[in-house]
């Protein structure tokens, strides 16, 4: 939201006490004559920007929303500010891993390569401050840190599909047949002063079960898989599910204070994306003497990337084709797409490619168009699809020394190429690149859509390289939902 104030005369603002201004971006002051700043007591200082003071959670108990026990990205999208509460991989205090990546240990030069991950990472307090605002931050007046400052409360984010859709003409609700309409969540509760009741506030868009929370006695309570939230119908504005603590005074008069908040991402028709995908299983000849021909195996892949993309409200409409190049000389030993018994998909840098070389994905797509034409099907049938090519042979890109550098997969525009070394997240990872999502460790100086930079292999995010160590990747952050959803065709 923006506001412009135009005053044709003199504009004067007087504060009896302090006057503070906070901005997540720039503050610009401009005068046609001069600017004067004066601090009578302590002069004028310019320091590292501080955060605006957060609002308070006034209840003497707090309720944090967390994913269900053992959640691996299925059933719903969920994001929360990690605080290092458990020993689970990825649950590391984000204040320590929101960083900038540098090429050197002296933190002199920012990394400008979007794929580089083994540089030096330095904490970035300004970025962390910005991230806090995405979740929504509140202070807890009765809970202090070791340094005397107040503990913060961070809202979590949930994405769900509606179980019913309202007909625009009849206004009647009918079953949507979407998956991901329910979320089972855990609650972490800390009580300083026991309320008479701790319960969810009614919200017409959701069915919440149970509505009342117990135990609510003084102390900490970790309630695994405690609450089920079902989205009843679509909504165009982000919603808030609140937990309220109710206290009665001696006269029986009730007072209510918010004890917890869960943000739910808007899920109306304009936000829900249905995107067309094509899987191509490529049949290649023997690359080495005595080896059989191999066909790329996409079994189970559709369900995997559908599962992850739904977190960002992206539905996949998937078709499958097989392309047979087993008699194509370009895929035999000495052919343009085979070096050292491996598939040579593209050259990096491209200037090293042989004259007339066509990248693997473009060559295969041309083969597909010929196949469609021969079957009297429009050659343009898949021109608006995202296309994944599955190979049965290992391969990658060709470097400046003419060696094939092995890859699990890669993304190029609307094309994704997947080798047999892929894991269960590779397809989703590469498709998300096609939807403009950068790696989690990429600097904004390398890719403007890298709103935040996280230290390499510290998160369970699909866009991290945590499989290197190896750990399973399965979630997307709320800010990534927005980018992927916006850039999906």
Secondary structure as GFF3:
##gff-version 3
##sequence-region A 1 489
A	DSSP	beta_strand	55	56	.	.	.	ID=ss1
A	DSSP	beta_strand	61	67	.	.	.	ID=ss2
A	DSSP	beta_strand	77	79	.	.	.	ID=ss3
A	DSSP	alpha_helix	94	97	.	.	.	ID=ss4
A	DSSP	beta_strand	99	102	.	.	.	ID=ss5
A	DSSP	beta_strand	120	123	.	.	.	ID=ss6
A	DSSP	alpha_helix	125	135	.	.	.	ID=ss7
A	DSSP	beta_strand	137	144	.	.	.	ID=ss8
A	DSSP	beta_strand	150	154	.	.	.	ID=ss9
A	DSSP	beta_strand	156	159	.	.	.	ID=ss10
A	DSSP	beta_strand	164	166	.	.	.	ID=ss11
A	DSSP	beta_strand	173	175	.	.	.	ID=ss12
A	DSSP	beta_strand	182	191	.	.	.	ID=ss13
A	DSSP	beta_strand	197	200	.	.	.	ID=ss14
A	DSSP	beta_strand	206	209	.	.	.	ID=ss15
A	DSSP	beta_strand	219	231	.	.	.	ID=ss16
A	DSSP	beta_strand	239	248	.	.	.	ID=ss17
A	DSSP	beta_strand	254	264	.	.	.	ID=ss18
A	DSSP	beta_strand	273	284	.	.	.	ID=ss19
A	DSSP	beta_strand	294	295	.	.	.	ID=ss20
A	DSSP	alpha_helix	301	309	.	.	.	ID=ss21
A	DSSP	three_ten_helix	310	312	.	.	.	ID=ss22
A	DSSP	beta_strand	314	324	.	.	.	ID=ss23
A	DSSP	three_ten_helix	329	331	.	.	.	ID=ss24
A	DSSP	beta_strand	338	339	.	.	.	ID=ss25
A	DSSP	beta_strand	342	347	.	.	.	ID=ss26
A	DSSP	three_ten_helix	350	352	.	.	.	ID=ss27
A	DSSP	alpha_helix	360	374	.	.	.	ID=ss28
A	DSSP	beta_strand	386	390	.	.	.	ID=ss29
A	DSSP	beta_strand	395	398	.	.	.	ID=ss30
A	DSSP	beta_strand	404	406	.	.	.	ID=ss31
A	DSSP	beta_strand	409	412	.	.	.	ID=ss32
A	DSSP	beta_strand	415	418	.	.	.	ID=ss33
A	DSSP	alpha_helix	426	434	.	.	.	ID=ss34
A	DSSP	three_ten_helix	466	468	.	.	.	ID=ss35
A	DSSP	alpha_helix	478	486	.	.	.	ID=ss36
###
